Amino acid sequence: MRNESEVPLSDSAFSIPVADRLKRLPPYLFGKINKLKYQKRQAGIDVIDLGMGNPTDPPDPLITDKMKESLADPRNHRYSVANGIGNLRKEVAARYHRIYGARLNPDDEVIACLGSKEGFSHMCLALMGPGDTAIVPAPTFPIHAYSVMLAGGNVIQLDVREPHKFLENVAYTCEHLFPKPKLVIVNFPHNPSGTCIEQSFFDELVALAKKYKFLVISDFAYADICYDGYKAPSFLSTPGAIDVGVELTTMSKGFSMAGWRIGFCCGNREMVRALATIKGYYDYGIFQSIQIAAIVAMRHCESAVESIAKEYEHRRDALVDGLTRLGWEIERPKAGMFVWAKIPEPWAQMGSIDFSMKLLDEAGVAVSPGRGFGEEGEGYLRLALVENSQRLRQAVRAIGKCLKPETAATV
Ligand SMILES: Cc1ncc(COP(=O)(O)O)c(C=O)c1O
């Protein structure tokens, strides 16, 4: 007889048959880099981490104070309203009107989400299914493609770095694909490429949506982080936009509340209702204290948002100036939290994954390889502006030092 200590803890002959939808996802490209980053940290080595767009600055104290105060009220610890409390939805509508001149009905054209990513992906689940096609921006912020794929839909990736060409390609695809695309996803300021647009882009997009009868989701995550006086336009301030689509916004970036998980989906009421239906089954809404603190944030902390954007602008300058001095060709982004940098010669042929590994291993600087954003991202790196200017200058020095011997050997 076997004693208890001999009972195997796992039976290797038993495999878990995961759903086919998981098998549609491509391999995770950041695995190797994340492993090396972890090993370095374990060994006590300082890594300057520009990998993820995860804000490191705290929210305004007014927001955290309101959060603390609301924690004392036992009513806030119950399940909240799934769509977001009424005053929060009113505040979102008021902010849209104040900043973009867009009028939204808070009752049925605004819904609160557990971060904009949750709202975005569940909206795709609500709209897309087998046989449906979505056009997504390329290079691609992964969830823009994967949420369509997880919903069973097909993806066509179109380069967005020249926005007018993107629109021409959308029209061309609509003319030649049968069945026509059901959904067009846009994201300006764009992650990762930093591409920005003017209002006329949305005018044309709405006209195309009406002509070819596709829906639009605008991911407006970087709405609040604009530089040099540029003001990113909102899809919803375009006449007719609300007939064809929705826009996702977030408190993660401009208010530095990424971990709080609060964002919004606004616009077409049938699309908002479809999202509300899915969310009604999947979740019970956002912790009420967070919603209350978010109201205070939007009502009283607009100047904090401006300071946060200014801080990112200083960081952008520190990084772009530094890398330009090293001879890199970089466009200074007008908005967003990233610098999208072309890998300089003679390292371009290494490929962005191996080059990122080299920067991490030899310079102690973690970046995202462009290949992680699809084939159109190859040849580029994405550097997130999540460390302060001094650390960014330190990163530039370390990169310069790490690349110097090879420059001397090959140039
Ligand atoms: C383009 C884009 N959309 C959405 C998100 C997700 O934001 P949230 O924190 O609101 O889920 C991000 C986060 O990095 C992003 O870059």
The ligand as a Gaussian input file, in Angstrom:
#p B3LYP/6-31G(d) Opt

LIG

0 1
 C       -4.170000      52.789000     -25.936000
 C       -4.545000      52.312000     -24.573000
 N       -5.825000      52.012000     -24.329000
 C       -6.218000      51.578000     -23.139000
 C       -5.326000      51.418000     -22.105000
 C       -5.826000      50.880000     -20.796000
 O       -6.096000      51.854000     -19.901000
 P       -6.949000      51.576000     -18.591000
 O       -6.003000      51.689000     -17.464000
 O       -7.997000      52.643000     -18.578000
 O       -7.553000      50.214000     -18.695000
 C       -3.986000      51.717000     -22.290000
 C       -3.032000      51.504000     -21.202000
 O       -1.853000      51.521000     -21.304000
 C       -3.581000      52.167000     -23.565000
 O       -2.306000      52.438000     -23.831000

